[in-house]
Amino acid sequence: MRLLLLILFSLLSNSASAIDWSKIEGTQLTLFFPGQYSWEWLLTSHQGANSIKKGRGCFLCHKGQEKKKGEAILKHDHHHNAMNSSSLDVIVKAAYDKDDLHINISHDAHQSVTNYTLMLDDGSVRASTVAGCWAYCHEDQSEMKAAGTGERSHYLSQSRSELTTQGGGDSLVSSQTLEKLVSEKQFNEIWQARLSTGNKAVTTSGYILEKRHLVDNNSVKAQTRHHHGQNAIVFSRKLKSARKFQKDLNSENLIYLGLAVHRKGNSGRTHLVSFPFTLSLNKNISADVNAKAL
Amino acid sequence: MFLSKIIFSVTALVLIGALVGGITIGTVVQNTSTQEYCVSCHEMKALEVELKQTAHYKNASGVRATCADCHVPEDWTSKLWAKTKAVKDLYYHVLGKIDTAEEFEQHRLEMAQTVWKQMEKTDSETCRNCHSFSAMKLEKQTKAAQLEHKDAILAGQTCIKCHKGIAHKDASKPASKDSLKLEF
């Protein structure tokens, strides 16, 4: 009996639901409506294009400007009637045990979110370290300014042989090169949770390289909870990569993250996104979010 | 006696000629350096419209740059050389090379590149008639501008390298694919 209790306790203590998140410090982020500003725009017309090219991330100049940026962008966007808010404040917390990383995202429960997407990189994709989600947001993908009639999802520049200011189009590198890029971790991992009726999270994960691949329904788990007027979702995944399209989550490297949410009734680019932020599993490495060791 | 009179007359004529010539050249240079003169050719009117939408025309400190401030150097040798070269503008005006807005757009990049090249060659001397790194209060600038200016000071970069298209529509847009490369 004692052994059974010990095993039960051990199982509970390793699961996201057993974590006392109130004891873990969080980082406030403001997600905002990004409009149709692409990777190509960021490197050409953006006033800080030179800074981005030199590896200086968005926060260096834009921290605290998210709310105003969202308002200004949405005001001039033809989607302005489809969205009831141009920004959303969230708190991000993280914790890890010997097996798993848990990322907790919470926000005001009145702000109904139906879809959470996290992008992760381990520093392999240079563009993601400075620009987060903008690294794979291109002029010619669906719903963007130079979109064609067909569907084109997110992609990373390295998957194209010819990148112009209008995007990389269909100039895909060879399948061998794509395989090599995957082996070199030159992709962004994504975790996604859709909330079904009753706020139960249905998760999927995958990666973005030449397109968005959502291929794995088992590796990433997510739990939702409602507490003190806050809605929270906790993503969990094994620290060690189990699939070829996963990144190792360790204490040696910073983890570069981007967060996007869709609110009720919104889809596609009518989302709210974060500037890129960093997460560390090492208390000696400063990051926007420092994960607590459990 | 007769010879000295001749020498005197010739000297006087040369001096008077030089004086009249100097005054004439000075007046011509001055009158052809006004904004009114520049936009008296219809080809330039669109550029004035663009200028009026920028901080070089209207700004918090009330300092205004006109065409000549950016396009005509201050020292006289360079100024006269610039004016001499500008005769080609009259030639193309007569030929009607950029007579219409469409023709102007066709040649905008080529004209802009000529100006950028000239500014690079002179280390953006016309910019530096008003702006200097030593007079900049970097902490008053945006974070991005602070960082870029610090880099520029260290690398000895010239203004026009980054500040293209700040008084007129940027002819370099859409940018080339080379501008999509990361440098880190």
Interface residues (C-beta under 8 A of the other chain):
Chain A: W39 E40 L43 T44 S45 Q47 G48 A49 N50 S51 I52 K53 K54 G55 R56 L60 C61 R126 A127 V130 S157 E162 L163 T164 T165 Q166
Chain B: T142 K143 A144 L147 E148 D151 C162 K173 P174 A175 S176 K177 S179 L180 K181 L182 E183 F184
